Amino acid sequence: MNQEDVFEQLNKLHKCKEPFTLVFSEKKCKNRNGFYSPAEYKITINNKNFINQEGELNGTLLMYTAIHELAHHIQFTEHKQKGIRCHTQLFYAILDMLADKAEEMEIYKPVIDHELEELLTEAEVISQKIARLQIELGKVLEKINSACIKKGVRYEDMVKRKAFICMDTVKKCTRMASLDLPNNISADVQAVIAGERDNDKRKVMTIAAQAGKSAAQVKYAGGNNTTSSKSKGESEMDNLLLEKGRLENQIKNLQTRLKRVMELLYKEEQS
């Protein structure tokens, strides 16, 4: 994989409105793997960072860095990012969208073996449990509020000093409990959806969440799109992609459950 290969792959990944250049520095840098220069529309990759002691190049990590810097180019040229703060929620939404697309196009090929897949699934399940517990906590806090009113005691005082829960958590969890949220999303994604006050936007964000989008992508699904001025055809395509992701996520969950059921059946047969 050389400089020209990476440049060609990035251009396949996204048709930029403003052309960019890409160069390999032929250097190793401890502080960063690459960087983007907004004034020059230039991506620089410190390619020596991705060569191990045996002289082998890790093309997967290098490509992710290139996608990261391409996201900055899109952020500044197509979304007119202002100011010096570049790692914003908008940036991460663009990056995650590009990574999804790159993986689908097999431009970016992270190796996910059985061990890593199981760990990722375990983390996802734990996060989903946390999300459901936050809703349960919110419901209990509402009951505490009602009980405090009846007994003539200060609600805020009770939850802070007796239940040891700060008011920010109280507000967040009671808000979550008041909404009809799906039970198969992560805690971070749930927090993003619950933070949206507009009902229509929240519905769109929920669809994106169920399609397996990241928290950053979900945040911008409800009207803060990561692409500028979409046509009707592009919007329909987005809806189809969301539906595709939602179905794939459901199939994944069913396959995990089926595997668990088969294991239990096998244990029963052996006993």
Secondary structure, DSSP 4 states (H G I P E B T S, - for coil): --HHHHHHHHHHH---SS--EEEE-----SS-SEEEETTTTEEEE-GGGGB-TTS-B-HHHHHHHHHHHHHHHHHHHTS---SS----HHHHHHHHHHHHHHHHTTSS-----HHHHHHHHHHHHHHHHHHHHHHHHHHHHHHHHHHHHHHT--HHHHHHHTS---HHHHHHHHHHHTS---SSS-HHHHHHHHT---HHHHHHHHHHHHTT--HHHHHHHSS--SSSS--HHHHHHHHHHHHHHHHHHHHHHHHHHHHHHHHHHHHHHH-
